[in-house]
Amino acid sequence: MKTLFFEVLNTLIRLNNFEVEGARLIRDELNIRASLDDLARQFRKEWDDKYSMLISKGVYRSLRQLARETMISLLKKYSLSLSPTELDYFGNAISSLIVETSELYPDVVNAVDKLSQMGTPMYILTNLDNDIAKKILLRNNLLRYFKGVVSSDLTKVGKPAIKIFQAALNRAGIASSDALIVSGLVEDVIGAKFLDLKVIFVRRTSDVQLPVKPFYEITTLTQLPEILEKLE
């Protein structure tokens, strides 16, 4: 029987208006004179640019540190700076917004419940911080389905680094041939190749370009039970 490792972001959940709520927090707390739409666009760009840079360089950052670095870069545009204590506050507040703006994709509950009934071992393998991932799962009543959470803050590396995938295999006590990665992130498709792990890519948006071909590509998690039955 295959063991499934699920990413959280762009797989189980999407963030609904994360950049808008982040911009609202920053504007209200710091009294920045900018339109909410403009600040949200700037916040999203800085966040995405910082994350992409970390992924490309293979450098680990917790989400809270990513939030702090995003704040530093964003506030330079307004000639503002924050103390370490203030940066910690925004790091925690923005991380909390990830939980608060998380929204389940409509196919998740039925698919995960069906897989559980089939006796499929399931883990979370995520670039999110461990506590944030668990809070999202608890908020959406999903944590009970998973045997464990392997996260980048525990391994001190993020996807696509090999170490986080190896840590997941070690946690489950299985060989790579017995694992399937289920993810909507390109980082999983890239990183899994280094260990010959098979990836089922969940295409949640049409604009994602994949540098390598995954084992399977699906548009809904409800396709998973049938795929697993074919592999048995």
N, C-alpha and C positions, 0 to 999 in steps of 0.2 A: 504493500500500500504506500502511495506517495504521501509525503508530508508537504503541506503548503505553507509558504512564508509570504505573508501579505504586507505590502507597504500600506500606510494609512492615507497619506496625502495623494490626491488625484486617483485614488483606488477605492477606498472605502468612503472617504469624505472629500468634500470640496470646501473651500473657505468662501463664505458668502459675505461680500462687502468688507473683507478684512482691511483693505487699503483705505476705505472710507472711514471705518471706525478707528483705524490707526491715526489717520489724518485729523479726525475729530478730537481724539485724545490730545494730540500734540498741539493743535490750534487752541483748544480750550485751556489747557494747562499752562501754555507759554504765551498766550495772547498774541499769537502770530496773525498779522494782518494779511491774510491771503484767502482766496476762495477755497471752499472745501474741495471742489473738483480739482483745482490746480495742485493743492497740497497732496491730495490723494494720488494723483499721477506721479508727482515727485517722489512721494514715499514709496510707491510700488516700484518705480524705476530704480531707486537706490537699493531697495531690498533685493530685487531680482539681480541687479548688477553685482552686489556683494555676494549673494549666494552662488551665482554662476562663476565668479572668480575663485571662490573657495573650492568648488567642485573641480574646476579645471586644474587647480594647483594641488589638489589632494590634501588640502589643509583642513583640519578639524576646527569647528567652532560650535559651541552650544547655540541653541536658538536665542538664548538671552544675550549671549555675546554678539551674535549677528544683529540683534535688535539694537544693542548699544552702538555698534559700529555704523549701522544705518542712521541712527540719530545723529552721531557726530558728523557724518557726511552731509546729511540733509540740512542740519542747522548752520553749517558753514555758508550755505546760500543766503541765510538771513543774518549773517555776522553774529551768530549766537554760539555760546558754548555752555556746557553743563559741568557741574562738579561730579566726581566719582559717585557720590551718593545719589545725585539726581539721575545719572546714567543708569545706576542699578534700579532705581524706581521705574524708569521707562522700559528697561529690559524686562523686568517682571510684568509690568502692565501690558506691554505689547505681546508677550508670550501668553498671557491670560486671554488676550483677544483671539489668539489662534484657537483656543478651546471654545470661547464664546461664539465665534463666527463659524464653527465647524457645522457642516450640514451633510447628513448621510445621502449618498446616491440612492435612488429609489429601489434599485435591484439588490441592495446589500443584505437586508434582513432575510429575505427568502432564500438567497443563495447560501449564506453562511449557515442558516438553520438546516437547510437540506444537506449540506456537507457534514454538519455535525451529526445528523441522523445516520449518515453513511459511515460514521466512525472515522472520518478523515482527521488526522492530527493537524492542527493549525497553530501557527505562531505568527507574531508580528515581527517584522524586520524593517526598521524605519530609521530615517535620518532625523526624525523628531527626537527631542529629549524624552527620556523614559517617563518622567512624571506627566509631561504634557500628553504623550501618546495614551497613557492610562486614563487620564482625565477625559480625553476625547472619547475613548471606548466606554468608560463608565457613564458619561453623559448620554451616550446613545445605546446603552444597555447591551454592549457587545463584548465586554472584557471576559465574560464567563465562557465564551466560545473558544478562547485561545489559551494554550498551555504555557505561554510565556511571551515576554516582550524583549527582543534584542534591539538595542538602540545605540545610536552613535555616541551618546555621552558616556555610555558604559564601556564601549570598545575604544573610545578616544580616536576613532576614525569614522569617516562617513562614506557612504557609497559615492563613487564606484570602487573604493579601495577594497582589495581582496580580504583584508583582515576582518571586516564586519560580516562578510558572507561566511568565512571560516568559523567565526564565533557562533553564527546561527546554526551551522551544521554540528558544531561541538555541543551546543546547548541541547539540540534534539537528539544527539547521539546517533547520527545517520551519515551515510556516504552521500556524496553529491548526486549520484545516480538515483537516489531515492527522494530527492527534493525537487520541488517546483516553486519558482518565485512568481508571485502574482502581483503585478505592479503596473501603474500608469506613469512611472517615472523612467526617463531615458537612462538615468544613472544605473538602474538595475539591469537594463539590457546590456549596457557596456560592461559593468563590473562582473556580472555573472559569467561572461564568456571566459574570463581568466581561470575559472575553476570548472569549466565545462558544465555549469549549471544551466538547466533549462528554464527559460522565462516565458510565462504567459503574459503578454503585454495587453493591458486594458486601455483601449483607446477611448479616453473620455473627451478629448477634443480632437478636431480634425487637422489642426495645424502643427502637430508634433512630427518632427522628422527623425527617423531612427537611423543611426549610422550602421547598424548591423541588424540582420533579420532575427527576430525572436523565434522561439520554438512554436508558439501559437500567438495569434493576435485575435482578441475578442472585443466586442463592443459592450457586452454586459456580463456580469458575474454569473448570471443564471446559466451561462454556457458551460461553466466549470464542471458540474456533476457529469455531464455527458462526456466531456473530454477525459475525465478521470476513469470513467467506465471503459473507454476505449483503450486506455493505457494499462488496465489491469490484465 
